[in-house]
Amino acid sequence: MAVGGIPFVGENNFYPNWAKRSSWIFQRTLVCISSDPNRFIAESHVERVPTASEVIVWVPGPRGLFNFGAVDRERDLAVGRLARFRMRCYGNECDLSPYSNAAVKALVRERSVWPQDWNLACPRCGAVAGPDIAGVRPEPIIERWKNIGRPVLENPGASPLFRSAPKVRDLPEWMGRTEPSHLELCYVAQQMWPDIFDMLNQVVCAVS
């Protein structure tokens, strides 16, 4: 087994180079082979990474020395941007509207004061909460990829069992071959838009 593997966003302070500071981004997804006898290692690894099961993860902003107001500013920014998503309970489909700052705060489970250490959970059933991406469409993602010069994209996979995952060089071919989940589509798509909300407005109606 490769030491370290492919990290989830937020694991051991890993954040993609393309990710904007002080922003929410979609999480990677676990990759493992069903017939692999070490599959249980990969699955148990998810339980040990606090952000692994999240739909979105906060990318921390720069912090200067003796910047005593940084925590409050970062928290306010994270909550304000979180309130722009149309949120969904990924357990019992509980109604999470309205999407106000006060309602969003009820979703936050803090492991520290910093937003990158937050987990988002339904206040009613405790299941994972995150943006509603059920209606994501591949067509506008492919169109964007073509319009901006067919860039090579980072693979959405994460795993302790593999050292690297192949880059996505031919997006339509990759989609046809792997049949990506909605979360995997969003992970790839967010690399091609300057803002996650602009991306969601074009690929799925998931922002308010």
Secondary structure, DSSP 8 states (H G I E B T S, - for coil): --SS-B--TTGGG---TTS-SSEEEE--EE---TT-TTHHHHHHHHHHSTTTT-SEEEE-----TT-TTHHHHHHHHHHHHHTTB-EEESSS--------HHHHHTTEEESSSSGGGEEEB-TTT--BEEE--TT--HHHHHHHHHHTT---B---EEBSS-S----B-SHHHHHHHH---HHHHHHHHGGGSSSHHHHHHHH---B-
